[in-house]
C-alpha cells in the first residue's frame, strides 16, 4: 500500500478543529514513536523508516510496527507503507535490538484523529502537536494500492485541506524526526 499524505502547518487550529468536528468525531490519542536504524544509519540515508508506535487513547492502548520505503513523490513525501499491529511492543523493541537495530530517535505526538469519507475515499485527518516543536500540524492521508492512483489521491487530499482553510504555502514535507533532532541539538 502507498500512504498518500500531505502535511501542513496550521495557523488557526481552533478553526480547523471546528471544521473537522463537523465531519467526524475527534479521537484524542498520544503516540509514543521510536524510530530504528542500523548503526550505520543506512535506513535514514535511503529515506526509509522503521518505527514502533504505541498509541494511547482514553480507553485503550495499541501498538504497531511500521516500515516505510523511500519517497515516491518528493512534493508530498508520500511513501509505500507496511504496518502491522503488535501485541507486545516490548518484544518488538527487543527483537529489533537483537537484530542489530538501534533506536535512532523517540518522541511523543499529541494527536486528535478524525476518520471520514471525502471524495469517495476513506481519509484520516490528524491534528498534531509535538511538545518539542512549535506549532500545530495537520496531516491528511488515504491509502492507495498503486502508484498510478497517487496523484489523484493527493489532489483529493489537497481539496479537503483547502476546505479546512489550509493554503498552498502552509504545506510542508519536513519530518518530525528531523525537527525533534534539530531541537535537541540546540539544547
Biotite code that builds the C-alpha atoms (Angstrom):
import biotite.structure as struc

atoms = struc.array([
    struc.Atom([0.000, 0.000, 0.000], chain_id="A", res_id=1, res_name="UNK", atom_name="CA", element="C"),
    struc.Atom([1.019, 3.598, -0.522], chain_id="A", res_id=2, res_name="UNK", atom_name="CA", element="C"),
    struc.Atom([0.223, 6.221, 2.058], chain_id="A", res_id=3, res_name="UNK", atom_name="CA", element="C"),
    struc.Atom([-0.882, 9.316, 0.142], chain_id="A", res_id=4, res_name="UNK", atom_name="CA", element="C"),
    struc.Atom([-0.342, 12.038, 2.717], chain_id="A", res_id=5, res_name="UNK", atom_name="CA", element="C"),
    struc.Atom([0.012, 15.780, 2.947], chain_id="A", res_id=6, res_name="UNK", atom_name="CA", element="C"),
    struc.Atom([1.116, 17.742, 5.996], chain_id="A", res_id=7, res_name="UNK", atom_name="CA", element="C"),
    struc.Atom([0.683, 21.432, 6.712], chain_id="A", res_id=8, res_name="UNK", atom_name="CA", element="C"),
    struc.Atom([1.391, 23.919, 9.454], chain_id="A", res_id=9, res_name="UNK", atom_name="CA", element="C"),
    struc.Atom([-1.912, 25.097, 10.932], chain_id="A", res_id=10, res_name="UNK", atom_name="CA", element="C"),
    struc.Atom([-2.205, 28.800, 11.727], chain_id="A", res_id=11, res_name="UNK", atom_name="CA", element="C"),
    struc.Atom([-5.714, 28.635, 13.196], chain_id="A", res_id=12, res_name="UNK", atom_name="CA", element="C"),
    struc.Atom([-6.031, 25.272, 14.992], chain_id="A", res_id=13, res_name="UNK", atom_name="CA", element="C"),
    struc.Atom([-9.390, 26.112, 16.588], chain_id="A", res_id=14, res_name="UNK", atom_name="CA", element="C"),
    struc.Atom([-10.971, 26.831, 13.191], chain_id="A", res_id=15, res_name="UNK", atom_name="CA", element="C"),
    struc.Atom([-9.569, 23.647, 11.622], chain_id="A", res_id=16, res_name="UNK", atom_name="CA", element="C"),
    struc.Atom([-10.673, 21.556, 14.608], chain_id="A", res_id=17, res_name="UNK", atom_name="CA", element="C"),
    struc.Atom([-14.169, 23.060, 14.386], chain_id="A", res_id=18, res_name="UNK", atom_name="CA", element="C"),
    struc.Atom([-14.384, 22.194, 10.692], chain_id="A", res_id=19, res_name="UNK", atom_name="CA", element="C"),
    struc.Atom([-13.169, 18.648, 11.340], chain_id="A", res_id=20, res_name="UNK", atom_name="CA", element="C"),
    struc.Atom([-15.647, 18.199, 14.195], chain_id="A", res_id=21, res_name="UNK", atom_name="CA", element="C"),
    struc.Atom([-18.418, 18.885, 11.652], chain_id="A", res_id=22, res_name="UNK", atom_name="CA", element="C"),
    struc.Atom([-17.095, 15.976, 9.559], chain_id="A", res_id=23, res_name="UNK", atom_name="CA", element="C"),
    struc.Atom([-16.408, 13.386, 12.267], chain_id="A", res_id=24, res_name="UNK", atom_name="CA", element="C"),
    struc.Atom([-15.975, 12.965, 15.993], chain_id="A", res_id=25, res_name="UNK", atom_name="CA", element="C"),
    struc.Atom([-12.388, 13.562, 17.064], chain_id="A", res_id=26, res_name="UNK", atom_name="CA", element="C"),
    struc.Atom([-10.414, 10.910, 18.923], chain_id="A", res_id=27, res_name="UNK", atom_name="CA", element="C"),
    struc.Atom([-7.671, 12.147, 21.273], chain_id="A", res_id=28, res_name="UNK", atom_name="CA", element="C"),
    struc.Atom([-4.608, 9.899, 21.302], chain_id="A", res_id=29, res_name="UNK", atom_name="CA", element="C"),
    struc.Atom([-0.977, 10.140, 22.364], chain_id="A", res_id=30, res_name="UNK", atom_name="CA", element="C"),
    struc.Atom([1.598, 8.464, 20.125], chain_id="A", res_id=31, res_name="UNK", atom_name="CA", element="C"),
    struc.Atom([4.927, 7.307, 21.511], chain_id="A", res_id=32, res_name="UNK", atom_name="CA", element="C"),
    struc.Atom([7.146, 6.797, 18.460], chain_id="A", res_id=33, res_name="UNK", atom_name="CA", element="C"),
    struc.Atom([10.522, 5.083, 18.389], chain_id="A", res_id=34, res_name="UNK", atom_name="CA", element="C"),
    struc.Atom([12.383, 5.108, 15.069], chain_id="A", res_id=35, res_name="UNK", atom_name="CA", element="C"),
    struc.Atom([15.055, 2.497, 14.445], chain_id="A", res_id=36, res_name="UNK", atom_name="CA", element="C"),
    struc.Atom([18.026, 2.340, 12.109], chain_id="A", res_id=37, res_name="UNK", atom_name="CA", element="C"),
    struc.Atom([21.098, 0.207, 11.792], chain_id="A", res_id=38, res_name="UNK", atom_name="CA", element="C"),
    struc.Atom([24.263, 1.602, 13.420], chain_id="A", res_id=39, res_name="UNK", atom_name="CA", element="C"),
    struc.Atom([25.498, 2.965, 10.063], chain_id="A", res_id=40, res_name="UNK", atom_name="CA", element="C"),
    struc.Atom([22.260, 4.910, 9.507], chain_id="A", res_id=41, res_name="UNK", atom_name="CA", element="C"),
    struc.Atom([21.544, 3.215, 6.188], chain_id="A", res_id=42, res_name="UNK", atom_name="CA", element="C"),
    struc.Atom([17.748, 3.262, 6.535], chain_id="A", res_id=43, res_name="UNK", atom_name="CA", element="C"),
    struc.Atom([17.711, 7.026, 7.065], chain_id="A", res_id=44, res_name="UNK", atom_name="CA", element="C"),
    struc.Atom([20.249, 7.525, 4.283], chain_id="A", res_id=45, res_name="UNK", atom_name="CA", element="C"),
    struc.Atom([17.892, 5.671, 1.931], chain_id="A", res_id=46, res_name="UNK", atom_name="CA", element="C"),
    struc.Atom([14.855, 7.694, 3.126], chain_id="A", res_id=47, res_name="UNK", atom_name="CA", element="C"),
    struc.Atom([13.335, 4.608, 4.771], chain_id="A", res_id=48, res_name="UNK", atom_name="CA", element="C"),
    struc.Atom([11.698, 4.388, 8.183], chain_id="A", res_id=49, res_name="UNK", atom_name="CA", element="C"),
    struc.Atom([11.285, 1.597, 10.725], chain_id="A", res_id=50, res_name="UNK", atom_name="CA", element="C"),
    struc.Atom([9.049, 2.602, 13.602], chain_id="A", res_id=51, res_name="UNK", atom_name="CA", element="C"),
    struc.Atom([7.365, 1.177, 16.663], chain_id="A", res_id=52, res_name="UNK", atom_name="CA", element="C"),
    struc.Atom([4.366, 3.293, 17.681], chain_id="A", res_id=53, res_name="UNK", atom_name="CA", element="C"),
    struc.Atom([2.340, 2.873, 20.846], chain_id="A", res_id=54, res_name="UNK", atom_name="CA", element="C"),
    struc.Atom([-0.992, 4.695, 20.720], chain_id="A", res_id=55, res_name="UNK", atom_name="CA", element="C"),
    struc.Atom([-2.685, 5.520, 23.985], chain_id="A", res_id=56, res_name="UNK", atom_name="CA", element="C"),
    struc.Atom([-6.314, 6.573, 23.868], chain_id="A", res_id=57, res_name="UNK", atom_name="CA", element="C"),
    struc.Atom([-8.735, 7.304, 26.683], chain_id="A", res_id=58, res_name="UNK", atom_name="CA", element="C"),
    struc.Atom([-9.889, 3.682, 26.904], chain_id="A", res_id=59, res_name="UNK", atom_name="CA", element="C"),
    struc.Atom([-7.244, 1.557, 25.166], chain_id="A", res_id=60, res_name="UNK", atom_name="CA", element="C"),
    struc.Atom([-3.622, 1.217, 24.165], chain_id="A", res_id=61, res_name="UNK", atom_name="CA", element="C"),
    struc.Atom([-2.403, -0.428, 20.965], chain_id="A", res_id=62, res_name="UNK", atom_name="CA", element="C"),
    struc.Atom([0.914, -0.719, 19.162], chain_id="A", res_id=63, res_name="UNK", atom_name="CA", element="C"),
    struc.Atom([2.001, -1.001, 15.535], chain_id="A", res_id=64, res_name="UNK", atom_name="CA", element="C"),
    struc.Atom([5.231, -1.807, 13.722], chain_id="A", res_id=65, res_name="UNK", atom_name="CA", element="C"),
    struc.Atom([5.656, 0.225, 10.540], chain_id="A", res_id=66, res_name="UNK", atom_name="CA", element="C"),
    struc.Atom([8.133, 0.131, 7.672], chain_id="A", res_id=67, res_name="UNK", atom_name="CA", element="C"),
    struc.Atom([8.044, 2.980, 5.160], chain_id="A", res_id=68, res_name="UNK", atom_name="CA", element="C"),
    struc.Atom([10.013, 2.764, 1.937], chain_id="A", res_id=69, res_name="UNK", atom_name="CA", element="C"),
    struc.Atom([11.659, 5.670, 0.154], chain_id="A", res_id=70, res_name="UNK", atom_name="CA", element="C"),
    struc.Atom([9.512, 8.586, -1.028], chain_id="A", res_id=71, res_name="UNK", atom_name="CA", element="C"),
    struc.Atom([7.853, 8.040, -4.374], chain_id="A", res_id=72, res_name="UNK", atom_name="CA", element="C"),
    struc.Atom([6.588, 11.618, -4.566], chain_id="A", res_id=73, res_name="UNK", atom_name="CA", element="C"),
    struc.Atom([9.007, 14.335, -3.459], chain_id="A", res_id=74, res_name="UNK", atom_name="CA", element="C"),
    struc.Atom([6.362, 17.100, -3.390], chain_id="A", res_id=75, res_name="UNK", atom_name="CA", element="C"),
    struc.Atom([4.200, 15.295, -0.821], chain_id="A", res_id=76, res_name="UNK", atom_name="CA", element="C"),
    struc.Atom([6.688, 12.927, 0.794], chain_id="A", res_id=77, res_name="UNK", atom_name="CA", element="C"),
    struc.Atom([4.299, 10.007, 0.170], chain_id="A", res_id=78, res_name="UNK", atom_name="CA", element="C"),
    struc.Atom([5.831, 6.579, 0.702], chain_id="A", res_id=79, res_name="UNK", atom_name="CA", element="C"),
    struc.Atom([4.972, 2.897, 0.398], chain_id="A", res_id=80, res_name="UNK", atom_name="CA", element="C"),
    struc.Atom([3.933, 1.736, 3.854], chain_id="A", res_id=81, res_name="UNK", atom_name="CA", element="C"),
    struc.Atom([3.626, -1.649, 5.522], chain_id="A", res_id=82, res_name="UNK", atom_name="CA", element="C"),
    struc.Atom([2.159, -1.782, 9.003], chain_id="A", res_id=83, res_name="UNK", atom_name="CA", element="C"),
    struc.Atom([1.068, -4.484, 11.404], chain_id="A", res_id=84, res_name="UNK", atom_name="CA", element="C"),
    struc.Atom([-0.448, -4.484, 14.872], chain_id="A", res_id=85, res_name="UNK", atom_name="CA", element="C"),
    struc.Atom([1.709, -5.945, 17.614], chain_id="A", res_id=86, res_name="UNK", atom_name="CA", element="C"),
    struc.Atom([0.565, -7.417, 20.911], chain_id="A", res_id=87, res_name="UNK", atom_name="CA", element="C"),
    struc.Atom([3.822, -6.759, 22.728], chain_id="A", res_id=88, res_name="UNK", atom_name="CA", element="C"),
    struc.Atom([5.767, -3.622, 21.815], chain_id="A", res_id=89, res_name="UNK", atom_name="CA", element="C"),
    struc.Atom([8.401, -4.638, 24.381], chain_id="A", res_id=90, res_name="UNK", atom_name="CA", element="C"),
    struc.Atom([9.013, -7.856, 22.441], chain_id="A", res_id=91, res_name="UNK", atom_name="CA", element="C"),
    struc.Atom([9.274, -5.953, 19.148], chain_id="A", res_id=92, res_name="UNK", atom_name="CA", element="C"),
    struc.Atom([11.765, -3.484, 20.647], chain_id="A", res_id=93, res_name="UNK", atom_name="CA", element="C"),
    struc.Atom([13.801, -6.461, 21.945], chain_id="A", res_id=94, res_name="UNK", atom_name="CA", element="C"),
    struc.Atom([13.678, -8.182, 18.531], chain_id="A", res_id=95, res_name="UNK", atom_name="CA", element="C"),
    struc.Atom([14.841, -5.069, 16.710], chain_id="A", res_id=96, res_name="UNK", atom_name="CA", element="C"),
    struc.Atom([17.706, -4.611, 19.176], chain_id="A", res_id=97, res_name="UNK", atom_name="CA", element="C"),
    struc.Atom([18.560, -8.293, 18.807], chain_id="A", res_id=98, res_name="UNK", atom_name="CA", element="C"),
    struc.Atom([18.709, -7.878, 15.028], chain_id="A", res_id=99, res_name="UNK", atom_name="CA", element="C"),
    struc.Atom([21.225, -5.061, 15.450], chain_id="A", res_id=100, res_name="UNK", atom_name="CA", element="C"),
    struc.Atom([18.941, -2.065, 15.048], chain_id="A", res_id=101, res_name="UNK", atom_name="CA", element="C"),
    struc.Atom([19.342, 0.903, 17.384], chain_id="A", res_id=102, res_name="UNK", atom_name="CA", element="C"),
    struc.Atom([16.786, 3.462, 18.494], chain_id="A", res_id=103, res_name="UNK", atom_name="CA", element="C"),
    struc.Atom([17.643, 6.490, 16.359], chain_id="A", res_id=104, res_name="UNK", atom_name="CA", element="C"),
    struc.Atom([15.100, 8.816, 17.969], chain_id="A", res_id=105, res_name="UNK", atom_name="CA", element="C"),
    struc.Atom([11.998, 8.596, 20.150], chain_id="A", res_id=106, res_name="UNK", atom_name="CA", element="C"),
    struc.Atom([9.408, 11.263, 20.875], chain_id="A", res_id=107, res_name="UNK", atom_name="CA", element="C"),
    struc.Atom([5.756, 11.864, 21.658], chain_id="A", res_id=108, res_name="UNK", atom_name="CA", element="C"),
    struc.Atom([2.993, 13.223, 19.421], chain_id="A", res_id=109, res_name="UNK", atom_name="CA", element="C"),
    struc.Atom([-0.266, 14.547, 20.847], chain_id="A", res_id=110, res_name="UNK", atom_name="CA", element="C"),
    struc.Atom([-2.943, 13.834, 18.262], chain_id="A", res_id=111, res_name="UNK", atom_name="CA", element="C"),
    struc.Atom([-6.615, 14.365, 17.567], chain_id="A", res_id=112, res_name="UNK", atom_name="CA", element="C"),
    struc.Atom([-7.745, 11.974, 14.827], chain_id="A", res_id=113, res_name="UNK", atom_name="CA", element="C"),
    struc.Atom([-10.755, 12.242, 12.539], chain_id="A", res_id=114, res_name="UNK", atom_name="CA", element="C"),
    struc.Atom([-11.838, 9.406, 10.230], chain_id="A", res_id=115, res_name="UNK", atom_name="CA", element="C"),
    struc.Atom([-14.244, 10.293, 7.424], chain_id="A", res_id=116, res_name="UNK", atom_name="CA", element="C"),
    struc.Atom([-15.049, 9.719, 3.781], chain_id="A", res_id=117, res_name="UNK", atom_name="CA", element="C"),
    struc.Atom([-14.437, 12.533, 1.296], chain_id="A", res_id=118, res_name="UNK", atom_name="CA", element="C"),
    struc.Atom([-14.320, 12.476, -2.487], chain_id="A", res_id=119, res_name="UNK", atom_name="CA", element="C"),
    struc.Atom([-15.114, 8.773, -2.329], chain_id="A", res_id=120, res_name="UNK", atom_name="CA", element="C"),
    struc.Atom([-12.058, 7.958, -0.203], chain_id="A", res_id=121, res_name="UNK", atom_name="CA", element="C"),
    struc.Atom([-11.599, 6.878, 3.392], chain_id="A", res_id=122, res_name="UNK", atom_name="CA", element="C"),
    struc.Atom([-9.432, 9.559, 4.952], chain_id="A", res_id=123, res_name="UNK", atom_name="CA", element="C"),
    struc.Atom([-7.727, 10.172, 8.244], chain_id="A", res_id=124, res_name="UNK", atom_name="CA", element="C"),
    struc.Atom([-7.057, 13.750, 9.335], chain_id="A", res_id=125, res_name="UNK", atom_name="CA", element="C"),
    struc.Atom([-4.805, 14.251, 12.333], chain_id="A", res_id=126, res_name="UNK", atom_name="CA", element="C"),
    struc.Atom([-4.144, 17.470, 14.216], chain_id="A", res_id=127, res_name="UNK", atom_name="CA", element="C"),
    struc.Atom([-0.671, 17.039, 15.688], chain_id="A", res_id=128, res_name="UNK", atom_name="CA", element="C"),
    struc.Atom([1.354, 18.768, 18.350], chain_id="A", res_id=129, res_name="UNK", atom_name="CA", element="C"),
    struc.Atom([4.842, 17.565, 19.204], chain_id="A", res_id=130, res_name="UNK", atom_name="CA", element="C"),
    struc.Atom([5.825, 19.019, 22.598], chain_id="A", res_id=131, res_name="UNK", atom_name="CA", element="C"),
    struc.Atom([9.378, 19.645, 21.394], chain_id="A", res_id=132, res_name="UNK", atom_name="CA", element="C"),
    struc.Atom([8.311, 21.536, 18.246], chain_id="A", res_id=133, res_name="UNK", atom_name="CA", element="C"),
    struc.Atom([6.482, 24.862, 17.943], chain_id="A", res_id=134, res_name="UNK", atom_name="CA", element="C"),
    struc.Atom([3.060, 24.851, 16.348], chain_id="A", res_id=135, res_name="UNK", atom_name="CA", element="C"),
    struc.Atom([0.230, 22.610, 15.298], chain_id="A", res_id=136, res_name="UNK", atom_name="CA", element="C"),
    struc.Atom([0.253, 20.482, 12.164], chain_id="A", res_id=137, res_name="UNK", atom_name="CA", element="C"),
    struc.Atom([-2.454, 18.838, 10.100], chain_id="A", res_id=138, res_name="UNK", atom_name="CA", element="C"),
    struc.Atom([-1.856, 15.534, 8.338], chain_id="A", res_id=139, res_name="UNK", atom_name="CA", element="C"),
    struc.Atom([-4.456, 14.151, 5.948], chain_id="A", res_id=140, res_name="UNK", atom_name="CA", element="C"),
    struc.Atom([-3.928, 10.724, 4.446], chain_id="A", res_id=141, res_name="UNK", atom_name="CA", element="C"),
    struc.Atom([-5.554, 7.961, 2.466], chain_id="A", res_id=142, res_name="UNK", atom_name="CA", element="C"),
    struc.Atom([-4.219, 4.657, 1.193], chain_id="A", res_id=143, res_name="UNK", atom_name="CA", element="C"),
    struc.Atom([-3.882, 3.703, -2.462], chain_id="A", res_id=144, res_name="UNK", atom_name="CA", element="C"),
    struc.Atom([-2.856, 0.343, -3.845], chain_id="A", res_id=145, res_name="UNK", atom_name="CA", element="C"),
    struc.Atom([-0.919, 1.520, -6.889], chain_id="A", res_id=146, res_name="UNK", atom_name="CA", element="C"),
    struc.Atom([1.431, 4.396, -7.638], chain_id="A", res_id=147, res_name="UNK", atom_name="CA", element="C"),
    struc.Atom([-0.729, 5.478, -10.604], chain_id="A", res_id=148, res_name="UNK", atom_name="CA", element="C"),
    struc.Atom([-3.519, 6.347, -8.118], chain_id="A", res_id=149, res_name="UNK", atom_name="CA", element="C"),
    struc.Atom([-1.272, 8.628, -6.041], chain_id="A", res_id=150, res_name="UNK", atom_name="CA", element="C"),
    struc.Atom([-1.697, 11.871, -7.988], chain_id="A", res_id=151, res_name="UNK", atom_name="CA", element="C"),
    struc.Atom([-5.493, 11.682, -7.895], chain_id="A", res_id=152, res_name="UNK", atom_name="CA", element="C"),
    struc.Atom([-5.479, 10.818, -4.174], chain_id="A", res_id=153, res_name="UNK", atom_name="CA", element="C"),
    struc.Atom([-3.190, 13.771, -3.405], chain_id="A", res_id=154, res_name="UNK", atom_name="CA", element="C"),
    struc.Atom([-5.495, 16.085, -5.386], chain_id="A", res_id=155, res_name="UNK", atom_name="CA", element="C"),
    struc.Atom([-8.413, 14.873, -3.259], chain_id="A", res_id=156, res_name="UNK", atom_name="CA", element="C"),
    struc.Atom([-6.431, 15.472, -0.071], chain_id="A", res_id=157, res_name="UNK", atom_name="CA", element="C"),
    struc.Atom([-5.435, 18.982, -1.214], chain_id="A", res_id=158, res_name="UNK", atom_name="CA", element="C"),
    struc.Atom([-9.097, 19.721, -1.859], chain_id="A", res_id=159, res_name="UNK", atom_name="CA", element="C"),
    struc.Atom([-10.091, 18.557, 1.634], chain_id="A", res_id=160, res_name="UNK", atom_name="CA", element="C"),
    struc.Atom([-7.294, 20.592, 3.186], chain_id="A", res_id=161, res_name="UNK", atom_name="CA", element="C"),
    struc.Atom([-8.375, 23.632, 1.182], chain_id="A", res_id=162, res_name="UNK", atom_name="CA", element="C"),
    struc.Atom([-11.888, 23.192, 2.574], chain_id="A", res_id=163, res_name="UNK", atom_name="CA", element="C"),
    struc.Atom([-10.295, 23.251, 6.040], chain_id="A", res_id=164, res_name="UNK", atom_name="CA", element="C"),
    struc.Atom([-8.600, 26.600, 5.370], chain_id="A", res_id=165, res_name="UNK", atom_name="CA", element="C"),
    struc.Atom([-5.133, 25.283, 4.520], chain_id="A", res_id=166, res_name="UNK", atom_name="CA", element="C"),
    struc.Atom([-3.322, 27.310, 1.840], chain_id="A", res_id=167, res_name="UNK", atom_name="CA", element="C"),
    struc.Atom([-0.604, 26.213, -0.595], chain_id="A", res_id=168, res_name="UNK", atom_name="CA", element="C"),
    struc.Atom([2.162, 27.942, 1.398], chain_id="A", res_id=169, res_name="UNK", atom_name="CA", element="C"),
    struc.Atom([1.147, 26.043, 4.590], chain_id="A", res_id=170, res_name="UNK", atom_name="CA", element="C"),
    struc.Atom([2.237, 22.644, 3.205], chain_id="A", res_id=171, res_name="UNK", atom_name="CA", element="C"),
    struc.Atom([5.468, 21.050, 4.372], chain_id="A", res_id=172, res_name="UNK", atom_name="CA", element="C"),
    struc.Atom([7.395, 17.851, 3.733], chain_id="A", res_id=173, res_name="UNK", atom_name="CA", element="C"),
    struc.Atom([9.506, 18.365, 6.843], chain_id="A", res_id=174, res_name="UNK", atom_name="CA", element="C"),
    struc.Atom([9.795, 15.347, 9.113], chain_id="A", res_id=175, res_name="UNK", atom_name="CA", element="C"),
    struc.Atom([9.037, 15.403, 12.825], chain_id="A", res_id=176, res_name="UNK", atom_name="CA", element="C"),
    struc.Atom([12.125, 13.259, 13.375], chain_id="A", res_id=177, res_name="UNK", atom_name="CA", element="C"),
    struc.Atom([14.349, 15.916, 11.791], chain_id="A", res_id=178, res_name="UNK", atom_name="CA", element="C"),
    struc.Atom([12.654, 18.776, 13.677], chain_id="A", res_id=179, res_name="UNK", atom_name="CA", element="C"),
    struc.Atom([12.942, 16.985, 17.027], chain_id="A", res_id=180, res_name="UNK", atom_name="CA", element="C"),
    struc.Atom([16.587, 16.074, 16.381], chain_id="A", res_id=181, res_name="UNK", atom_name="CA", element="C"),
    struc.Atom([17.389, 19.688, 15.417], chain_id="A", res_id=182, res_name="UNK", atom_name="CA", element="C"),
    struc.Atom([15.647, 20.975, 18.540], chain_id="A", res_id=183, res_name="UNK", atom_name="CA", element="C"),
    struc.Atom([17.553, 18.569, 20.767], chain_id="A", res_id=184, res_name="UNK", atom_name="CA", element="C"),
    struc.Atom([20.845, 19.545, 19.146], chain_id="A", res_id=185, res_name="UNK", atom_name="CA", element="C"),
    struc.Atom([20.335, 23.162, 20.264], chain_id="A", res_id=186, res_name="UNK", atom_name="CA", element="C"),
    struc.Atom([19.877, 22.281, 23.945], chain_id="A", res_id=187, res_name="UNK", atom_name="CA", element="C"),
])
